[in-house]
Amino acid sequence: MTRQQILDLDYLDARSKLIDIAAFLDRVDRAKGEADFRLAALKTALRQLAESTSSDRAAQTLLAFSDPTKEPIAKAPGKGAVGAWAGASDAAN
C-alpha cells in the first residue's frame, strides 16, 4: 500500500485514539490523589513515540510498558496484569 492509501484507510481511527488518550489524560489531571507507575509508563511511551524517527515505534511502545528483568519473581504481586511494569516509573525519573 502507498502512504496515501494507508492514510485514507487508518487516519481517522488513529486520530480518534489520540483524542481518547488526550481525554484520558485530562481526566487523570483533574482527579484527586496520586498517580502510580502506570501513568509514568504511559507518559514515557508517549514521549518516546513523539520523539522517535524509527520504523519500530510499536516495538518501542511495547517495551516502554515491559519488565526488562530476566529473573523470574517468586510470587506475582497481584491477581492480574496491570499493563505496565512498576519499575518503569523508576526508570522514567
N, C-alpha and C positions, 0 to 999 in steps of 0.2 A: 504494500500500500504506500501511497505517497503521503507526505506530511499533510497536504491539504485534505486528503481522504480521511486520515486519522483525526484531524481537527474537526472535520464535518461530522464524523461519527461520534467522537467522545468528548468534545469540548464542553458541551452543556452539562454533562454528567460530572466532569472534573470541576467545573465552576460551582456546581451545586454542592459538591463535597467540601470545597474550600469555604463556602459560605456557612455550611454546617459547622465546620471547625471554628470559624470566627465566632459564630453564635455560642458555641460551647464555651470557648474561652471567655466571652463576655459574661456568661452566666457564672462561671467559676470566679471571675474577678469580683462580681457583685455579691457573692456569697460570703458569709461569715465563717471564721475558723481558718485553720492552717491547711495548706495543701500537702500532699505527700509526694513520694518518689515518682508516681505516675505522671503528674503534671510536669515535673522536671524532665522526665524521659520524653514526653510529648514535645516540649519546647526544644529540647536538644535535637530531636528528629526534624522538627520544622526548620530550625536554624541550619542544619546540615543540608536539608532539601533546598532551601533558598540559596545557599552558597555553592552548591555542587554544580560542576560543569561536566561531570562524567555521565556515562550512559548506564551506570548501575545504581541509579537512585533508589530503586525498590530494594535492592540488597542492602544498601547503606541504611535505609529507613528501618528495615527489619533488625539490623544489627544494633541500632540505637535502643531497641527495646529488649535485646537479648542478653542473657547471662554469659559473659565471656569466659567464666571459670571452667576448668577442665575436670576438677574433682567433684564427685557426687556428694551431696549433703546427706547426713544420716537420716533426717526426717524433714518432710515438707513443712513449712511454717503455717500452712492453712489447708483447707479442703479443696480449693480450686485455683486455677490460674488467675492472675490479676492483669496480665497483658504487658507487664514491664518488669525489668529487673530492679529490685530495691537498691542494689549497689550503684545503679546508673546515676542516682542523684549525687552520690559522692564524686563520680567522675565528671559530672556537669559543673560542679562548683570549683 
